[in-house]
Amino acid sequence: MNHTAHALADFAGDYSKACENETQKLPQVVFDESWRSPCEITGSEDGDKISWQQVSQTSEFDFSDIESALELSLHESVKAFYGSYLGASLYGSFGDKQYELIQCWNEEDIKRLCENIIGHILMQRKLKQSHTVFIGSVINSHLMVCVDNESGAVVLEVPGDDNRIELAPSLAEFLKALTPLATPDEELAYQAPVDIKPGLMPRLKEVMRSLLGRQK
């Protein structure tokens, strides 16, 4: 198993245990009949929420189409992070910050991910910046968590700004350094994370709304 995929599975397992220990429930998300996932645990409905657990993708996602479109090889850790499992957002703390890591909820979500990675990198090219790929955000902050596509280092950056702060030399090491966070702080600029529907697009939309300082 890829080092990143292994570290991600370990962190997701620890996150689930933290949620059970603190809330007596597995991680929960808002249930959406039109946006289903094999991560959903049947029979776990709690009002408008449902419990979920990370599952392996039926086959590792092939990123060759997006790489051909960009004429760029994505860093292997990025492909392992998004192409090995399905799940909802994961939360953890590292130092004095709380982090949300975006995961893909279903296979359609992965396709949307590819479209957004293309848009992100094309924006960077227009601004003549080096390439990064987003994997999450800092809660209650204007910072996004990204992977430097050349070095594989995990960095903090403001969208559109080339100034970056390195958090860890690799994604696997960053995941190992995170402490699972069952009840993260509520976001000030938009509704609490537990009430956001799972998946890349709902999360990315809300993250970007927060980063841009717009109210819901």
C-alpha positions, 0 to 999 in steps of 0.5 A, spaced: 500 500 500 502 507 498 505 510 504 500 516 503 494 511 502 496 507 509 497 514 513 490 516 510 487 510 512 490 510 519 488 517 520 480 516 518 480 510 523 483 514 528 478 519 527 472 514 527 474 512 534 475 519 536 468 520 534 465 514 537 469 516 544 467 523 544 460 523 541 458 515 542 457 515 534 461 514 528 462 520 524 455 523 521 453 527 515 447 530 512 443 525 509 441 527 501 437 522 497 440 524 491 447 524 493 449 517 495 455 513 497 458 506 499 460 510 505 453 510 508 452 506 514 445 503 513 440 503 518 444 509 522 439 515 520 439 520 526 434 525 524 437 528 517 444 525 519 447 519 517 453 515 520 459 514 515 465 510 514 471 510 510 471 505 504 476 503 499 474 505 492 472 499 488 478 500 483 484 506 484 482 512 480 486 513 474 488 520 473 491 520 466 486 524 463 487 530 467 494 529 467 494 529 459 489 535 459 494 539 464 500 536 460 503 535 468 504 529 472 500 529 479 504 528 485 503 521 487 501 522 494 495 527 491 493 521 487 493 516 493 490 521 497 484 522 492 484 516 489 484 510 494 478 511 498 471 514 499 469 518 505 466 525 508 471 530 511 476 528 516 478 533 522 484 534 525 489 538 529 496 540 528 500 545 533 495 551 534 490 550 528 484 545 526 484 542 519 479 540 515 481 535 509 476 534 503 475 527 501 471 524 495 464 522 497 463 518 491 465 516 484 462 522 481 465 527 486 472 524 484 470 527 477 468 534 479 475 534 483 479 533 477 475 539 474 477 543 480 484 541 480 484 543 472 481 550 474 486 551 480 492 549 476 490 553 470 489 559 475 496 558 478 499 558 471 495 565 469 499 568 475 505 564 474 505 561 480 508 554 482 503 548 482 499 546 488 493 541 489 488 543 495 487 537 500 483 542 505 483 548 509 484 551 516 478 552 520 476 559 521 482 561 517 483 564 510 488 559 509 488 552 504 492 546 505 495 544 499 500 539 496 506 542 492 506 538 486 513 538 485 516 536 492 510 533 495 511 537 501 504 539 505 503 547 505 499 553 507 497 558 502 492 563 500 489 562 494 492 566 488 498 568 493 505 564 491 507 565 499 507 558 502 508 555 509 511 548 509 507 544 514 510 537 513 515 534 508 510 529 505 503 528 506 504 521 509 508 525 515 502 530 515 497 525 516 501 522 521 502 528 525 495 530 525 491 529 532 483 527 530 478 532 532 471 529 533 468 536 534 472 541 531 470 549 532 464 551 528 466 556 522 464 563 523 463 564 516 458 559 514 454 553 518 458 548 522 461 543 518 457 537 521 451 540 517 454 541 510 453 535 505 459 531 504 463 531 498 468 535 494 463 540 491 459 542 497 465 542 502 469 546 497 464 551 495 463 553 503 471 553 504 472 558 498 466 562 501 469 562 507 476 564 504 473 569 500 470 572 506 463 572 504 457 570 508 452 565 506 
